[in-house]
Amino acid sequence: MNKVILFFFSLLFASVGFADFFVLNNQVANPSNINKFRIAIQWASSVKEIKEYNNRIKQGAKLNPDSLQFLERVGKIRVDIPKNMEYFRVLAWSRGQGEQPDLLTNWVDITANKAYTLNRDQLTPAILMSGMGC
């Protein structure tokens, strides 16, 4: 019985211990300090998904909530990488209204165990994606 329990815990710790993650150093304003400011990571597993998500933003369509992970604080945040995800970008809602983000970053290839820093100047207006801001 002890061997079974020991085996179970070793499997549990191995899956948690070897989970892929990265660190996001969020230097953008604290969501709790700015009224209605929200920030999220959007995940994609392929270039096809990236194109689909970009088209949704261009067309003003609803974003896939399963592709989003909201961040609650500033500073260094350990972010666990969902299984089979290859890319991520950061989305921000500065007014807290609507389903479309106001600001976003470029897509980034995920590298496990890497530290990424997010600064305010890396967030660009989402309207530039559709060419209306040029």
N, CA, C and O atoms as a MOPAC input file, in Angstrom:
PM7 MOZYME 1SCF
protein

 N      0.82000 1    -1.19100 1     0.00000 1
 C      0.00000 1     0.00000 1     0.00000 1
 C      0.86600 1     1.25800 1     0.00000 1
 O      0.57300 1     2.21900 1    -0.71100 1
 N      1.93800 1     1.24800 1     0.80300 1
 C      2.81400 1     2.40900 1     0.86100 1
 C      3.48400 1     2.67300 1    -0.47800 1
 O      3.70200 1     3.82500 1    -0.85200 1
 N      3.81200 1     1.60100 1    -1.20200 1
 C      4.44400 1     1.76400 1    -2.51100 1
 C      3.47800 1     2.41100 1    -3.50600 1
 O      3.89400 1     3.21500 1    -4.34000 1
 N      2.20300 1     2.06600 1    -3.42000 1
 C      1.19900 1     2.64300 1    -4.31100 1
 C      1.05000 1     4.13400 1    -4.02500 1
 O      1.00100 1     4.94100 1    -4.95300 1
 N      0.98000 1     4.49800 1    -2.76600 1
 C      0.86100 1     5.90700 1    -2.38300 1
 C      2.11400 1     6.67100 1    -2.78900 1
 O      2.01700 1     7.78100 1    -3.31100 1
 N      3.26900 1     6.10200 1    -2.56000 1
 C      4.52100 1     6.73500 1    -2.95400 1
 C      4.57900 1     6.92800 1    -4.46600 1
 O      5.00800 1     7.98000 1    -4.93900 1
 N      4.15600 1     5.92800 1    -5.22400 1
 C      4.13600 1     6.02800 1    -6.68500 1
 C      3.18100 1     7.13000 1    -7.13000 1
 O      3.51400 1     7.90800 1    -8.02400 1
 N      1.99500 1     7.20900 1    -6.51900 1
 C      1.02300 1     8.23700 1    -6.86000 1
 C      1.58300 1     9.63500 1    -6.62200 1
 O      1.46600 1    10.50300 1    -7.48600 1
 N      2.18500 1     9.85800 1    -5.47000 1
 C      2.74800 1    11.17500 1    -5.17000 1
 C      3.93200 1    11.51400 1    -6.07000 1
 O      4.11400 1    12.67800 1    -6.42800 1
 N      4.72900 1    10.53600 1    -6.43900 1
 C      5.85200 1    10.81100 1    -7.34100 1
 C      5.33300 1    11.22200 1    -8.71400 1
 O      5.90800 1    12.10900 1    -9.34500 1
 N      4.26000 1    10.59600 1    -9.18800 1
 C      3.65000 1    11.00800 1   -10.46200 1
 C      3.07600 1    12.41500 1   -10.36600 1
 O      3.21900 1    13.21200 1   -11.29300 1
 N      2.43300 1    12.71800 1    -9.25800 1
 C      1.85100 1    14.03700 1    -9.05900 1
 C      2.93000 1    15.11100 1    -9.04800 1
 O      2.78400 1    16.13200 1    -9.72100 1
 N      3.99400 1    14.90800 1    -8.30900 1
 C      5.07300 1    15.88700 1    -8.23700 1
 C      5.83200 1    15.99800 1    -9.55000 1
 O      6.29100 1    17.08200 1    -9.90900 1
 N      5.96900 1    14.90000 1   -10.26500 1
 C      6.65800 1    14.94000 1   -11.55400 1
 C      5.87300 1    15.76200 1   -12.55500 1
 O      6.46300 1    16.53400 1   -13.31000 1
 N      4.55300 1    15.61600 1   -12.58200 1
 C      3.75400 1    16.39200 1   -13.53900 1
 C      3.74000 1    17.86200 1   -13.17500 1
 O      3.74700 1    18.71200 1   -14.06500 1
 N      3.72200 1    18.18500 1   -11.89000 1
 C      3.75400 1    19.58600 1   -11.47700 1
 C      5.16100 1    20.15400 1   -11.60200 1
 O      5.33100 1    21.29100 1   -12.04200 1
 N      6.14600 1    19.39700 1   -11.23200 1
 C      7.52000 1    19.87400 1   -11.24400 1
 C      8.06100 1    20.14200 1   -12.63200 1
 O      8.90500 1    21.02100 1   -12.80700 1
 N      7.58900 1    19.39700 1   -13.62600 1
 C      8.09900 1    19.56000 1   -14.97500 1
 C      7.16200 1    20.33500 1   -15.88800 1
 O      7.37400 1    20.37800 1   -17.10000 1
 N      6.12700 1    20.94700 1   -15.31800 1
 C      5.20200 1    21.74800 1   -16.12600 1
 C      5.95200 1    22.93600 1   -16.70600 1
 O      6.76500 1    23.56400 1   -16.02900 1
 N      5.67000 1    23.23200 1   -17.96000 1
 C      6.32100 1    24.37200 1   -18.60300 1
 C      5.68600 1    25.66600 1   -18.13100 1
 O      4.47200 1    25.75400 1   -17.94700 1
 N      6.52300 1    26.66000 1   -17.94100 1
 C      6.05200 1    27.96700 1   -17.50900 1
 C      7.02000 1    29.02100 1   -18.01300 1
 O      8.12600 1    28.71100 1   -18.45500 1
 N      6.58700 1    30.27200 1   -17.94000 1
 C      7.48600 1    31.39900 1   -18.13400 1
 C      7.11500 1    32.45400 1   -17.10800 1
 O      6.07200 1    32.36500 1   -16.46000 1
 N      7.96700 1    33.44100 1   -16.96700 1
 C      7.71200 1    34.51700 1   -16.02200 1
 C      7.40500 1    35.77700 1   -16.81200 1
 O      8.17200 1    36.17000 1   -17.69200 1
 N      6.28800 1    36.40300 1   -16.49700 1
 C      5.91600 1    37.66500 1   -17.12200 1
 C      6.09700 1    38.76500 1   -16.09300 1
 O      5.41200 1    38.78900 1   -15.07100 1
 N      7.01700 1    39.67000 1   -16.36500 1
 C      7.25100 1    40.80800 1   -15.48600 1
 C      6.33900 1    41.93500 1   -15.96800 1
 O      6.70700 1    42.70400 1   -16.85600 1
 N      5.16600 1    42.02400 1   -15.38400 1
 C      4.13300 1    42.96900 1   -15.79100 1
 C      4.42800 1    44.34900 1   -15.19300 1
 O      4.22300 1    44.57500 1   -14.00100 1
 N      4.90800 1    45.26300 1   -16.03000 1
 C      5.22000 1    46.62100 1   -15.58700 1
 C      4.14900 1    47.62900 1   -16.01000 1
 O      4.33200 1    48.83800 1   -15.87100 1
 N      3.02200 1    47.11400 1   -16.53200 1
 C      1.90000 1    47.96900 1   -16.91800 1
 C      1.10300 1    48.28000 1   -15.65500 1
 O      1.12000 1    47.51300 1   -14.69200 1
 N      0.41400 1    49.39900 1   -15.67100 1
 C     -0.32600 1    49.87000 1   -14.49600 1
 C     -1.13000 1    48.75800 1   -13.83100 1
 O     -1.70000 1    47.89100 1   -14.49400 1
 N     -1.15600 1    48.81000 1   -12.52200 1
 C     -1.84900 1    47.82700 1   -11.71400 1
 C     -3.35100 1    47.90700 1   -11.95800 1
 O     -3.94300 1    48.97200 1   -11.78700 1
 N     -3.98600 1    46.79000 1   -12.35900 1
 C     -5.42000 1    46.81100 1   -12.62000 1
 C     -6.25500 1    47.27700 1   -11.42700 1
 O     -7.32900 1    47.84500 1   -11.62200 1
 N     -5.79500 1    47.05300 1   -10.21400 1
 C     -6.58200 1    47.48700 1    -9.05700 1
 C     -6.46200 1    48.99000 1    -8.82400 1
 O     -7.31600 1    49.57700 1    -8.15900 1
 N     -5.41400 1    49.62500 1    -9.36200 1
 C     -5.24200 1    51.06100 1    -9.18600 1
 C     -5.96600 1    51.88300 1   -10.24500 1
 O     -6.34200 1    53.02400 1    -9.97800 1
 N     -6.16600 1    51.34200 1   -11.41800 1
 C     -6.83500 1    52.06200 1   -12.48400 1
 C     -8.21000 1    51.44800 1   -12.65900 1
 O     -8.33900 1    50.24200 1   -12.87500 1
 N     -9.22300 1    52.26900 1   -12.56800 1
 C    -10.59500 1    51.78600 1   -12.64300 1
 C    -10.86900 1    51.09500 1   -13.97700 1
 O    -10.67000 1    51.68100 1   -15.04200 1
 N    -11.32300 1    49.85000 1   -13.91000 1
 C    -11.75000 1    49.06200 1   -15.06400 1
 C    -10.63700 1    48.63400 1   -16.00900 1
 O    -10.94600 1    48.15500 1   -17.10000 1
 N     -9.37800 1    48.77300 1   -15.66400 1
 C     -8.26800 1    48.32800 1   -16.51800 1
 C     -8.12500 1    46.82500 1   -16.35100 1
 O     -7.97200 1    46.33000 1   -15.23400 1
 N     -8.17600 1    46.08800 1   -17.48100 1
 C     -8.02000 1    44.63000 1   -17.44600 1
 C     -6.92400 1    44.23300 1   -18.42000 1
 O     -6.71900 1    44.88000 1   -19.44700 1
 N     -6.22400 1    43.15900 1   -18.08200 1
 C     -5.14100 1    42.67800 1   -18.93600 1
 C     -5.19900 1    41.15000 1   -18.96900 1
 O     -5.48400 1    40.50800 1   -17.95800 1
 N     -4.92300 1    40.57600 1   -20.14900 1
 C     -5.01100 1    39.12200 1   -20.30400 1
 C     -3.96200 1    38.63300 1   -21.28400 1
 O     -3.47600 1    39.38200 1   -22.13100 1
 N     -3.62600 1    37.36300 1   -21.15000 1
 C     -2.77400 1    36.68300 1   -22.11600 1
 C     -3.70400 1    35.91300 1   -23.04000 1
 O     -4.63000 1    35.24500 1   -22.58000 1
 N     -3.45800 1    36.00400 1   -24.34800 1
 C     -4.19500 1    35.19900 1   -25.31600 1
 C     -3.24300 1    34.14500 1   -25.85500 1
 O     -2.12500 1    34.45600 1   -26.26400 1
 N     -3.69500 1    32.88900 1   -25.85400 1
 C     -2.88500 1    31.75300 1   -26.27600 1
 C     -3.28600 1    31.30700 1   -27.67400 1
 O     -4.44700 1    31.42900 1   -28.06500 1
 N     -2.31600 1    30.78700 1   -28.42800 1
 C     -2.58200 1    30.18400 1   -29.74300 1
 C     -1.66100 1    28.98700 1   -29.92000 1
 O     -0.50800 1    28.99800 1   -29.49000 1
 N     -2.19700 1    27.95100 1   -30.56300 1
 C     -1.40400 1    26.74400 1   -30.76400 1
 C     -0.83900 1    26.63600 1   -32.17000 1
 O     -0.00400 1    25.77100 1   -32.43500 1
 N     -1.28500 1    27.50900 1   -33.08400 1
 C     -0.81200 1    27.42800 1   -34.46600 1
 C     -0.92400 1    28.78700 1   -35.14800 1
 O     -1.57100 1    29.70500 1   -34.64200 1
 N     -0.28400 1    28.89200 1   -36.29500 1
 C     -0.37200 1    30.11900 1   -37.08700 1
 C     -1.80100 1    30.30500 1   -37.59300 1
 O     -2.27400 1    31.43400 1   -37.72500 1
 N     -2.47500 1    29.21700 1   -37.87000 1
 C     -3.87700 1    29.28100 1   -38.31100 1
 C     -4.74700 1    29.93200 1   -37.22400 1
 O     -5.60300 1    30.76300 1   -37.52600 1
 N     -4.52400 1    29.55400 1   -35.97500 1
 C     -5.26100 1    30.16600 1   -34.86500 1
 C     -4.92600 1    31.64600 1   -34.72800 1
 O     -5.80800 1    32.45800 1   -34.44900 1
 N     -3.65700 1    32.00300 1   -34.92100 1
 C     -3.24800 1    33.40500 1   -34.84900 1
 C     -4.01900 1    34.22200 1   -35.88100 1
 O     -4.53900 1    35.29300 1   -35.56800 1
 N     -4.09200 1    33.71600 1   -37.10600 1
 C     -4.82700 1    34.42300 1   -38.16600 1
 C     -6.29800 1    34.56400 1   -37.79900 1
 O     -6.89900 1    35.61800 1   -38.01200 1
 N     -6.87400 1    33.50600 1   -37.25000 1
 C     -8.28300 1    33.54700 1   -36.84500 1
 C     -8.50600 1    34.60400 1   -35.76500 1
 O     -9.45200 1    35.38700 1   -35.85500 1
 N     -7.64600 1    34.63400 1   -34.74500 1
 C     -7.78900 1    35.60700 1   -33.65800 1
 C     -7.57100 1    37.03200 1   -34.15500 1
 O     -8.26300 1    37.95400 1   -33.72200 1
 N     -6.60800 1    37.21700 1   -35.06500 1
 C     -6.39400 1    38.54700 1   -35.63500 1
 C     -7.62200 1    39.00800 1   -36.41900 1
 O     -8.02400 1    40.16700 1   -36.32300 1
 N     -8.21600 1    38.10300 1   -37.19300 1
 C     -9.41500 1    38.44200 1   -37.96700 1
 C    -10.58700 1    38.78900 1   -37.05600 1
 O    -11.36800 1    39.68900 1   -37.36700 1
 N    -10.71600 1    38.09000 1   -35.94500 1
 C    -11.79500 1    38.40100 1   -34.99400 1
 C    -11.66100 1    39.82500 1   -34.46400 1
 O    -12.65300 1    40.54200 1   -34.33100 1
 N    -10.42900 1    40.22800 1   -34.16200 1
 C    -10.23300 1    41.58700 1   -33.65500 1
 C    -10.50500 1    42.60000 1   -34.76000 1
 O    -11.14000 1    43.62400 1   -34.50800 1
 N    -10.04200 1    42.34000 1   -35.97000 1
 C    -10.28000 1    43.25300 1   -37.08800 1
 C    -11.76400 1    43.43300 1   -37.37200 1
 O    -12.21400 1    44.53400 1   -37.68600 1
 N    -12.52300 1    42.34500 1   -37.25900 1
 C    -13.95000 1    42.38200 1   -37.57200 1
 C    -14.81500 1    42.77400 1   -36.38000 1
 O    -16.02600 1    42.94300 1   -36.52200 1
 N    -14.20800 1    42.92000 1   -35.21500 1
 C    -14.97500 1    43.27300 1   -34.02000 1
 C    -15.77900 1    42.10900 1   -33.46000 1
 O    -16.71700 1    42.32000 1   -32.69100 1
 N    -15.42500 1    40.88500 1   -33.83500 1
 C    -16.13900 1    39.69800 1   -33.36200 1
 C    -15.72000 1    39.35600 1   -31.93100 1
 O    -14.68500 1    39.80600 1   -31.43900 1
 N    -16.53900 1    38.56300 1   -31.29500 1
 C    -16.26800 1    38.13500 1   -29.92100 1
 C    -15.02600 1    37.26400 1   -29.87100 1
 O    -14.83100 1    36.40300 1   -30.72900 1
 N    -14.17900 1    37.48600 1   -28.86100 1
 C    -12.97400 1    36.68400 1   -28.67400 1
 C    -13.33200 1    35.35100 1   -28.02300 1
 O    -14.30900 1    35.25500 1   -27.28000 1
 N    -12.54500 1    34.34300 1   -28.30400 1
 C    -12.73200 1    33.03000 1   -27.70800 1
 C    -12.28300 1    33.10300 1   -26.24100 1
 O    -11.09100 1    33.26800 1   -25.98100 1
 N    -13.21000 1    32.98400 1   -25.27700 1
 C    -12.81500 1    33.10200 1   -23.87100 1
 C    -11.86200 1    32.00400 1   -23.41200 1
 O    -11.11400 1    32.19300 1   -22.45200 1
 N    -11.88300 1    30.84900 1   -24.09600 1
 C    -10.98000 1    29.75400 1   -23.73300 1
 C     -9.53200 1    30.07700 1   -24.07600 1
 O     -8.61700 1    29.43900 1   -23.55600 1
 N     -9.31300 1    31.06500 1   -24.95100 1
 C     -7.95600 1    31.42000 1   -25.34600 1
 C     -7.35600 1    32.48900 1   -24.44200 1
 O     -6.20500 1    32.88000 1   -24.63800 1
 N     -8.11300 1    32.97000 1   -23.45400 1
 C     -7.66300 1    34.07000 1   -22.60300 1
 C     -7.35600 1    33.61200 1   -21.18500 1
 O     -8.01200 1    32.72600 1   -20.63800 1
 N     -6.33600 1    34.24400 1   -20.60800 1
 C     -6.00300 1    34.04300 1   -19.20000 1
 C     -5.77200 1    35.42900 1   -18.60900 1
 O     -4.79300 1    36.08800 1   -18.96000 1
 N     -6.65200 1    35.88500 1   -17.72000 1
 C     -6.56000 1    37.22800 1   -17.16600 1
 C     -5.50300 1    37.28900 1   -16.06500 1
 O     -5.34500 1    36.35700 1   -15.27700 1
 N     -4.78500 1    38.41100 1   -16.03300 1
 C     -3.75200 1    38.65200 1   -15.02300 1
 C     -4.31400 1    39.60900 1   -13.98100 1
 O     -5.02000 1    40.56100 1   -14.31400 1
 N     -4.00200 1    39.35300 1   -12.74200 1
 C     -4.60100 1    40.12700 1   -11.66000 1
 C     -3.64600 1    41.09600 1   -10.97100 1
 O     -4.07200 1    41.88300 1   -10.12600 1
 N     -2.37800 1    41.05100 1   -11.31400 1
 C     -1.44400 1    41.90300 1   -10.56500 1
 C     -0.27300 1    42.35700 1   -11.42700 1
 O     -0.11400 1    41.92000 1   -12.56700 1
 N      0.52800 1    43.22600 1   -10.87000 1
 C      1.74700 1    43.70200 1   -11.52500 1
 C      2.93800 1    42.97200 1   -10.93200 1
 O      2.82200 1    42.26800 1    -9.92900 1
 N      4.07900 1    43.15500 1   -11.56900 1
 C      5.28400 1    42.50100 1   -11.08700 1
 C      5.49600 1    41.17300 1   -11.76700 1
 O      4.90300 1    40.89200 1   -12.80800 1
 N      6.34400 1    40.35700 1   -11.17600 1
 C      6.68600 1    39.06700 1   -11.75900 1
 C      5.58700 1    38.05000 1   -11.46400 1
 O      5.21800 1    37.81200 1   -10.31400 1
 N      5.07900 1    37.45900 1   -12.54800 1
 C      3.99900 1    36.48100 1   -12.44900 1
 C      4.44900 1    35.20500 1   -13.13800 1
 O      4.86600 1    35.23500 1   -14.29500 1
 N      4.36800 1    34.10500 1   -12.44500 1
 C      4.66900 1    32.81000 1   -13.06900 1
 C      3.42800 1    32.39500 1   -13.85000 1
 O      2.33300 1    32.30000 1   -13.29700 1
 N      3.61700 1    32.15000 1   -15.14100 1
 C      2.50500 1    31.78600 1   -16.01700 1
 C      2.74200 1    30.36400 1   -16.52700 1
 O      3.71800 1    30.09700 1   -17.22800 1
 N      1.84100 1    29.46600 1   -16.16500 1
 C      1.92500 1    28.09200 1   -16.66100 1
 C      1.44300 1    28.06100 1   -18.10000 1
 O      0.39800 1    28.62600 1   -18.42600 1
 N      2.20500 1    27.39900 1   -18.96000 1
 C      1.88900 1    27.32800 1   -20.37900 1
 C      0.88700 1    26.19200 1   -20.59300 1
 O      1.17600 1    25.03800 1   -20.27700 1
 N     -0.29400 1    26.52000 1   -21.13100 1
 C     -1.25800 1    25.44800 1   -21.41300 1
 C     -0.68500 1    24.45100 1   -22.43200 1
 O      0.13900 1    24.80800 1   -23.27400 1
 N     -1.12500 1    23.24200 1   -22.34000 1
 C     -0.63800 1    22.17500 1   -23.20300 1
 C     -0.86200 1    22.52000 1   -24.67800 1
 O     -1.92300 1    23.01700 1   -25.05600 1
 N      0.14200 1    22.25200 1   -25.49500 1
 C      0.12300 1    22.43400 1   -26.95100 1
 C      0.08500 1    23.89000 1   -27.42000 1
 O     -0.15000 1    24.13600 1   -28.60300 1
 N      0.30600 1    24.84500 1   -26.54600 1
 C      0.31900 1    26.24700 1   -26.95800 1
 C      1.72600 1    26.64600 1   -27.39400 1
 O      2.70800 1    26.30600 1   -26.73400 1
 N      1.81500 1    27.36400 1   -28.50400 1
 C      3.09500 1    27.75700 1   -29.08400 1
 C      3.32600 1    29.26700 1   -29.06300 1
 O      4.47000 1    29.71600 1   -29.12100 1
 N      2.24300 1    30.06000 1   -28.98100 1
 C      2.34500 1    31.51800 1   -29.08900 1
 C      1.46200 1    32.18300 1   -28.03800 1
 O      0.49000 1    31.60000 1   -27.55700 1
 N      1.82800 1    33.42000 1   -27.69200 1
 C      0.96900 1    34.21700 1   -26.82500 1
 C      1.12700 1    35.68500 1   -27.16800 1
 O      2.11700 1    36.09500 1   -27.77400 1
 N      0.13600 1    36.46900 1   -26.77000 1
 C      0.21100 1    37.92300 1   -26.82800 1
 C     -0.57900 1    38.45200 1   -25.65200 1
 O     -1.35500 1    37.73000 1   -25.02600 1
 N     -0.37200 1    39.72400 1   -25.36200 1
 C     -1.06500 1    40.35200 1   -24.24300 1
 C     -2.11300 1    41.29900 1   -24.80000 1
 O     -1.84500 1    42.07000 1   -25.72100 1
 N     -3.30700 1    41.23200 1   -24.23100 1
 C     -4.41300 1    42.10800 1   -24.58600 1
 C     -4.76000 1    42.96200 1   -23.37900 1
 O     -4.64800 1    42.50500 1   -22.24100 1
 N     -5.18300 1    44.21000 1   -23.61800 1
 C     -5.55400 1    45.09100 1   -22.50900 1
 C     -6.81600 1    45.85800 1   -22.85500 1
 O     -7.00200 1    46.31300 1   -23.98300 1
 N     -7.66300 1    45.98600 1   -21.87300 1
 C     -8.87600 1    46.77900 1   -21.96700 1
 C     -8.68800 1    47.96000 1   -21.02100 1
 O     -8.70700 1    47.78200 1   -19.80300 1
 N     -8.50700 1    49.15600 1   -21.56200 1
 C     -8.22900 1    50.31200 1   -20.70400 1
 C     -9.50100 1    50.93100 1   -20.14300 1
 O     -9.47000 1    51.56900 1   -19.09100 1
 N    -10.61500 1    50.74600 1   -20.83700 1
 C    -11.87600 1    51.33100 1   -20.36800 1
 C    -12.79600 1    50.29200 1   -19.73600 1
 O    -13.79900 1    50.64100 1   -19.11400 1
 N    -12.45500 1    49.02100 1   -19.89700 1
 C    -13.26700 1    47.97000 1   -19.32100 1
 C    -14.60100 1    47.78000 1   -20.02100 1
 O    -15.47800 1    47.09500 1   -19.49400 1
 N    -14.77400 1    48.37100 1   -21.19400 1
 C    -16.03800 1    48.26800 1   -21.91300 1
 C    -15.87700 1    47.39400 1   -23.14000 1
 O    -14.81500 1    47.37000 1   -23.76200 1
 N    -16.92500 1    46.68300 1   -23.48400 1
 C    -16.92500 1    45.89900 1   -24.70800 1
 C    -16.09800 1    44.64200 1   -24.61100 1
 O    -15.40300 1    44.38800 1   -23.62800 1
 N    -16.20100 1    43.86300 1   -25.67200 1
 C    -15.48400 1    42.59700 1   -25.71900 1
 C    -14.13700 1    42.72200 1   -26.40400 1
 O    -13.27500 1    41.85900 1   -26.23700 1
 N    -13.94300 1    43.78400 1   -27.17200 1
 C    -12.69700 1    43.96900 1   -27.90700 1
 C    -11.67400 1    44.72400 1   -27.05600 1
 O    -12.01800 1    45.70900 1   -26.40300 1
 N    -10.43100 1    44.27200 1   -27.06000 1
 C     -9.39100 1    44.98100 1   -26.30300 1
 C     -9.02800 1    46.30000 1   -26.99400 1
 O     -9.15400 1    46.43600 1   -28.21200 1
 N     -8.58400 1    47.25100 1   -26.20300 1
 C     -8.13100 1    48.53800 1   -26.74100 1
 C     -6.67500 1    48.45300 1   -27.18700 1
 O     -6.27800 1    49.09600 1   -28.15800 1
 N     -5.88700 1    47.65700 1   -26.47400 1
 C     -4.44800 1    47.57500 1   -26.69600 1
 C     -4.01800 1    46.12000 1   -26.80200 1
 O     -4.65200 1    45.22900 1   -26.23600 1
 N     -2.93300 1    45.89200 1   -27.53200 1
 C     -2.40600 1    44.53600 1   -27.64100 1
 C     -0.92800 1    44.56600 1   -27.98400 1
 O     -0.38500 1    45.60300 1   -28.36600 1
 N     -0.28300 1    43.41500 1   -27.84300 1
 C      1.12400 1    43.26200 1   -28.24300 1
 C      1.17900 1    42.36400 1   -29.47200 1
 O      0.17200 1    41.78800 1   -29.88400 1
 N      2.34800 1    42.25600 1   -30.03900 1
 C      2.56600 1    41.28900 1   -31.11800 1
 C      2.54600 1    39.88100 1   -30.53900 1
 O      2.71200 1    39.69300 1   -29.33400 1
 N      2.34400 1    38.90200 1   -31.40200 1
 C      2.42600 1    37.50400 1   -30.98600 1
 C      3.87600 1    37.15100 1   -30.70800 1
 O      4.78100 1    37.62800 1   -31.39300 1
 N      4.09200 1    36.32000 1   -29.70800 1
 C      5.43500 1    35.91900 1   -29.28600 1
 C      5.51200 1    34.39800 1   -29.27400 1
 O      4.59900 1    33.73100 1   -28.78600 1
 N      6.60500 1    33.84500 1   -29.81200 1
 C      6.86100 1    32.40400 1   -29.69500 1
 C      7.17700 1    32.10200 1   -28.23600 1
 O      8.00400 1    32.77500 1   -27.62000 1
 N      6.52600 1    31.10400 1   -27.69600 1
 C      6.74100 1    30.76800 1   -26.28400 1
 C      8.05500 1    30.03200 1   -26.11200 1
 O      8.35000 1    29.08400 1   -26.84100 1
 N      8.84000 1    30.47400 1   -25.14500 1
 C     10.04500 1    29.78500 1   -24.72800 1
 C      9.89600 1    29.49300 1   -23.24200 1
 O      9.80700 1    30.41500 1   -22.43100 1
 N      9.86800 1    28.22100 1   -22.88500 1
 C      9.69100 1    27.83000 1   -21.49000 1
 C     10.86100 1    28.32800 1   -20.64300 1
 O     11.99300 1    28.42800 1   -21.11500 1
 N     10.56600 1    28.63300 1   -19.40300 1
 C     11.53700 1    29.08100 1   -18.39300 1
 C     12.20100 1    30.40800 1   -18.74300 1
 O     13.28800 1    30.70100 1   -18.24400 1
 N     11.57600 1    31.20500 1   -19.58200 1
 C     12.11200 1    32.50500 1   -19.96000 1
 C     11.35200 1    33.59300 1   -19.21000 1
 O     10.19700 1    33.39900 1   -18.82900 1
 N     11.99000 1    34.72000 1   -19.00200 1
 C     11.32800 1    35.86800 1   -18.39400 1
 C     11.04400 1    36.91000 1   -19.47300 1
 O     11.94700 1    37.34300 1   -20.19000 1
 N      9.77700 1    37.30500 1   -19.57600 1
 C      9.35200 1    38.34200 1   -20.51000 1
 C      8.94900 1    39.56400 1   -19.69600 1
 O      8.32400 1    39.43500 1   -18.64300 1
 N      9.30600 1    40.74700 1   -20.18300 1
 C      8.90700 1    41.98300 1   -19.51900 1
 C      7.88200 1    42.69100 1   -20.37700 1
 O      8.07500 1    42.85600 1   -21.58200 1
 N      6.79600 1    43.10800 1   -19.76100 1
 C      5.73900 1    43.83200 1   -20.45800 1
 C      5.73900 1    45.27500 1   -19.97400 1
 O      5.43700 1    45.54900 1   -18.81200 1
 N      6.08100 1    46.19600 1   -20.87200 1
 C      6.05600 1    47.62700 1   -20.58100 1
 C      4.88400 1    48.27400 1   -21.29700 1
 O      4.35700 1    47.72200 1   -22.26200 1
 N      4.48400 1    49.42800 1   -20.83200 1
 C      3.34100 1    50.16100 1   -21.40900 1
 C      3.57000 1    50.45700 1   -22.89800 1
 O      2.62800 1    50.38700 1   -23.68700 1
 N      4.80600 1    50.78600 1   -23.29100 1
 C      5.06400 1    51.15900 1   -24.68700 1
 C      5.01800 1    49.96100 1   -25.64900 1
 O      5.08200 1    50.15400 1   -26.86300 1
 N      4.90800 1    48.74100 1   -25.13500 1
 C      4.77700 1    47.56000 1   -25.99000 1
 C      3.32300 1    47.29600 1   -26.37000 1
 O      3.05200 1    46.49300 1   -27.26200 1
 N      2.39300 1    47.96100 1   -25.70500 1
 C      0.97800 1    47.82500 1   -26.02300 1
 C      0.61300 1    48.84500 1   -27.10000 1
 O      0.79400 1    50.04700 1   -26.90500 1
 N      0.10400 1    48.37400 1   -28.22100 1
 C     -0.28600 1    49.27000 1   -29.31200 1
 C     -1.80400 1    49.23100 1   -29.46700 1
 O     -2.43100 1    48.22500 1   -29.13400 1
 N     -2.39900 1    50.30600 1   -29.96700 1
 C     -3.85700 1    50.32300 1   -30.14800 1
 C     -4.31400 1    49.23700 1   -31.12400 1
 O     -3.72200 1    49.05900 1   -32.18800 1
 N     -5.35700 1    48.52600 1   -30.75700 1
 C     -5.87200 1    47.43600 1   -31.59100 1
 C     -6.42000 1    47.94200 1   -32.90000 1
 O     -6.48300 1    47.19000 1   -33.87200 1
 N     -6.82000 1    49.19900 1   -32.95300 1
 C     -7.39000 1    49.76100 1   -34.18200 1
 C     -6.35900 1    49.81500 1   -35.31100 1
 O     -6.72700 1    49.86400 1   -36.48500 1
 N     -5.08600 1    49.80500 1   -34.96500 1
 C     -4.03700 1    49.81200 1   -36.00200 1
 C     -4.04100 1    48.52100 1   -36.81000 1
 O     -3.56600 1    48.50900 1   -37.94600 1
 N     -4.56900 1    47.42900 1   -36.24500 1
 C     -4.61600 1    46.15300 1   -36.97500 1
 C     -5.47800 1    46.25300 1   -38.22300 1
 O     -5.20400 1    45.60000 1   -39.23000 1
 N     -6.51100 1    47.06300 1   -38.15400 1
 C     -7.42200 1    47.15700 1   -39.29900 1
 C     -7.01200 1    48.25900 1   -40.26300 1
 O     -7.66800 1    48.45900 1   -41.28600 1
 N     -5.93600 1    48.98000 1   -39.95200 1
 C     -5.45000 1    50.01600 1   -40.84400 1
 C     -6.14300 1    51.34200 1   -40.66900 1
 O     -5.85600 1    52.28300 1   -41.40800 1
 N     -7.05500 1    51.45000 1   -39.70700 1
 C     -7.79800 1    52.69400 1   -39.52300 1
 C     -6.99900 1    53.72500 1   -38.73700 1
 O     -7.38700 1    54.89200 1   -38.68800 1
 N     -5.90500 1    53.32500 1   -38.13000 1
 C     -5.13800 1    54.27000 1   -37.32800 1
 C     -3.98300 1    54.89200 1   -38.10300 1
 O     -3.27500 1    55.74100 1   -37.56200 1
 N     -3.77700 1    54.49700 1   -39.34300 1
 C     -2.65100 1    54.98100 1   -40.11500 1
 C     -3.00400 1    56.24200 1   -40.86300 1
 O     -2.16400 1    56.79500 1   -41.57200 1

